Amino acid sequence: MVPKFKHVNDLRIDNDLTQEQVAKALSITRSKYSKIEVGILDFDLNTLNNFANYFKVNVDYIYEISPDKNFNYCSKINLKSIGNRIKKIRKDKKLSQEKICQDIGFSQSAYSRYELGIGLTGYKLYLLAIYYSVSMDYLLGRL
């Protein structure tokens, strides 16, 4: 289970939208959207990007890292570029994958995949952004 992020539900309700309407805008099922909203499922990165675009907010706002809603539209995210940013930050901070995995609780094989842009979800990106003290929007290439 992933944490329930209050702003996901609030954005929908504040805009007088049903779960069905948001799900349709995101090209996912209402069931999947409902599970994301209550914290049973996590956002995949493309759906997260589409959600931010739809509500014209930044990803840091969605994940409650920042109260600021500053919006930068991003038509499509590049998973490989995300992985490269994660790797660059790790190297710039002179950290080993092993150290990060010990600190965050990821397996080293999973973290290696993240640096390739594979297997990342919204919550995993959130944990990395917090750990590295960077914006999720930066990691996603939305800035």
C-alpha positions in Angstrom: 0.0 0.0 0.0 1.2 3.5 -0.8 0.3 6.6 1.3 -2.9 8.4 0.5 -2.0 11.8 -0.7 -4.7 14.3 0.3 -4.2 16.6 -2.6 -5.2 13.9 -5.2 -8.7 13.7 -3.7 -8.9 17.4 -3.0 -8.0 18.4 -6.6 -10.8 16.3 -7.9 -13.4 17.5 -5.4 -12.4 21.1 -5.7 -13.0 20.9 -9.4 -16.4 19.3 -9.0 -15.3 16.2 -10.9 -16.2 12.6 -10.4 -13.7 9.8 -10.3 -15.1 8.6 -13.6 -14.4 12.0 -15.2 -10.8 12.1 -14.0 -10.2 8.5 -14.9 -11.4 9.2 -18.4 -9.2 12.3 -18.7 -6.2 10.1 -17.6 -7.1 7.2 -19.9 -7.4 4.8 -17.0 -10.3 2.9 -15.5 -12.3 4.4 -12.7 -11.4 1.5 -10.6 -7.7 2.1 -11.0 -8.1 5.8 -10.4 -10.2 5.1 -7.2 -7.4 2.8 -6.0 -4.8 5.6 -6.6 -6.9 8.1 -4.8 -7.3 6.0 -1.6 -3.7 4.8 -1.7 -4.1 1.2 -2.7 -2.3 1.7 -6.0 0.5 4.1 -6.9 0.7 6.4 -9.9 2.8 5.2 -12.8 4.9 8.1 -13.9 3.0 8.7 -17.2 -0.3 8.8 -15.3 1.3 11.1 -12.7 2.5 13.5 -15.4 -1.0 13.5 -17.0 -2.6 14.1 -13.6 -0.4 17.1 -13.0 -1.1 18.5 -16.5 -4.8 17.9 -16.1 -5.1 19.8 -12.9 -2.3 22.3 -13.8 -0.3 21.7 -10.7 3.2 20.5 -10.1 4.0 17.0 -8.9 5.6 18.3 -5.7 2.2 19.7 -4.8 0.4 16.4 -5.5 2.8 14.6 -3.2 2.7 17.3 -0.6 6.4 18.2 -0.8 5.4 21.8 -1.5 2.3 23.9 -0.9 3.2 25.8 -4.1 1.2 24.8 -7.2 3.5 26.4 -9.8 2.8 24.5 -13.0 5.0 23.6 -15.9 3.3 21.6 -18.7 5.2 18.5 -19.8 3.7 16.6 -22.8 5.6 13.5 -22.2 8.2 12.2 -19.7 11.3 10.4 -20.7 12.0 7.5 -18.4 15.6 7.1 -19.5 16.2 10.8 -18.7 14.7 10.4 -15.3 17.1 7.5 -14.6 20.0 9.6 -15.8 19.0 12.5 -13.5 18.8 10.1 -10.5 22.2 8.6 -11.4 23.8 12.0 -11.8 22.6 13.2 -8.4 23.9 10.1 -6.8 27.3 10.5 -8.4 27.4 14.2 -7.6 26.7 13.4 -4.0 29.4 10.7 -4.1 27.0 8.1 -2.8 27.0 4.4 -3.6 23.9 2.5 -4.6 24.4 0.3 -1.6 24.3 3.3 0.8 21.2 4.7 -0.7 19.5 1.3 -0.6 20.4 0.9 3.1 19.0 4.4 3.9 15.8 4.1 1.9 15.1 0.4 2.0 15.2 -0.3 -1.7 16.9 -3.5 -3.0 20.0 -2.8 -4.9 18.7 -4.5 -8.0 15.5 -2.3 -7.9 17.6 0.9 -7.5 19.9 -0.1 -10.4 16.7 -0.4 -12.5 15.6 3.1 -11.4 18.8 4.6 -12.7 17.9 3.0 -16.0 14.4 4.6 -15.8 12.8 1.2 -15.2 10.3 0.3 -12.5 9.8 3.8 -11.0 6.5 4.8 -9.6 5.3 8.1 -8.1 6.0 7.0 -4.5 9.4 5.6 -5.3 10.3 8.9 -7.0 8.9 10.8 -4.0 11.2 8.8 -1.7 14.2 9.6 -3.9 13.3 13.3 -4.2 13.1 13.5 -0.4 16.3 11.6 0.1 18.2 13.7 -2.4 16.4 17.0 -1.4 15.3 17.7 -5.0 12.0 18.4 -6.7 10.0 15.5 -8.1 9.3 17.9 -11.0 13.0 18.2 -11.6 13.5 14.4 -11.6 10.6 14.0 -14.0 12.0 16.7 -16.3 9.0 19.0 -15.8 11.1 22.1 -14.9 
